[in-house]
């Protein structure tokens, strides 16, 4: 199945703004109160795929990430790659452990940045769910701009189709204004259909 276009484009200029990720846990309370969305415990860092890098440097950076995330039984991790030119570092924790989940994302981003691959970071995404329905939403952080935006795929029974729920995305944006720096240019709200935690349970 070929997914719709995801986050892509030229490498972001300048160092990525990573510390704004720590604003997600405080903002989650406002999001829950306004929309009913709560953390699902799933998140990930999306990066452009790199063919090895000089002397296999990118592979070493990936191993550094895996080593730093290993050894915590409360955390599950994984790697995945898209045929469209990007990959995900996936992290899962208990839904009530959002602070540590966001810290994990920061570790991944900081490690890749320290290895010289900060310009290849496309986004970080934290998944949210809503009790009682199949709707999912990701809060996406664009490190090159230091801004956030929502991505809400519309639940669909049609295989291979992903449509956005603009109403949900607008409600999430409104709930988070004043809590997080929201990306003002909606043309930069790139879809992330393969982000962790966006597939609703069957049934």
C-alpha positions, 0 to 999 in steps of 0.5 A: 500500500502506497501512503499519501505524501508525508513530511518532506522537503529540503533540510531545515536551515540552522539547528533544530529547536528541540526544547519546545517538545517539553511544552507538550505534557503541560499542554496535554491537559488543555487539549483533553479538557477542550477536545477529549483527546488524551495521550495514547502512549505512542510517539516517534521521531521522523527523519530523512533516510540517509545512505550510510553517511561518511564512513557509516556515521548515520548507522552509528548514530542510530546505534547510539539512539538504540543504546540510549533507549535500551534497558528500560522495561517500561519503554518499547522502541522500534525502527521503520522506513517508508519507501518515500524517503523517511524513517521513524524511530518509534517509542511506546510508554504507558499513556500516563507517562507522557513526560518520559515519552517526550523526554525519549523523543528529545533524546532521539532528536538530540542524539541525531543532532549531535551526530550532525544529522539535525538538519535531517529531522523532519518532525516528532509526533505524539499520538492522542486518542479519544475514548469512545470513538476511533478518532486519532490525532497526532501533535506534530512538532517541526524542529526546523521551525519550532512550531506544532500542528495537529494531524487527524486522519479521518477513520475510514473503512476504505483500504489504502485511503487516508483523509484528514479531518479538518474539523478535528484539526481546527479544534485541536489548534484552537485548544492549543493556542496560547499553550504551544507555538502553532504553525501559522501556515497550514500549507506546512501541516504536512500529513504523517499517516504512518506516524505511531499511534494513528491506526484505530483499533479494528471493529 
